[in-house]
């Protein structure tokens, strides 16, 4: 199984809209999934600019799946889904 990539948008809009709360993913993911999942920050995923009026920041990408209005719980649920722990 390939390593799952988790990219947390750290752009201004995402950070202000709750992305700051996603910082704990950097601690939780290694403890829960070991080396199966790699988490990193991204200066901007560019997802807000696609349709600003309906922006659902903060955003996280789990592989290619976009988690909008991301919370720690929603991101962990998507990782579990992709690993097959659903």
Long-range contacts (C-beta under 8 A, 24 or more apart in sequence): 1-36, 1-83, 3-35, 3-36, 3-37, 3-38, 4-33, 4-36, 4-37, 4-38, 4-62, 4-63, 4-79, 4-82, 4-83, 5-37, 5-38, 5-40, 5-61, 5-62, 5-63, 6-37, 6-38, 6-39, 6-40, 6-60, 6-61, 6-62, 6-75, 6-79, 7-39, 7-40, 7-41, 7-42, 7-45, 7-60, 7-61, 8-39, 8-40, 8-41, 8-42, 8-58, 8-60, 8-70, 9-41, 9-42, 9-44, 9-45, 9-47, 9-57, 9-58, 9-59, 9-60, 10-41, 10-42, 10-43, 10-44, 11-42, 11-43, 11-44, 11-45, 11-48, 13-48, 13-55, 13-57, 13-58, 14-44, 14-45, 14-48, 14-57, 14-58, 14-59, 15-58, 16-57, 17-55, 17-57, 17-58, 18-57, 18-58, 18-69, 18-70, 18-71, 19-57, 19-58, 19-70, 21-71, 21-72, 22-58, 22-60, 22-70, 22-71, 22-72, 22-75, 24-72, 25-72, 25-75, 28-72, 28-76, 29-79, 32-76, 33-79, 33-83, 36-83, 37-79
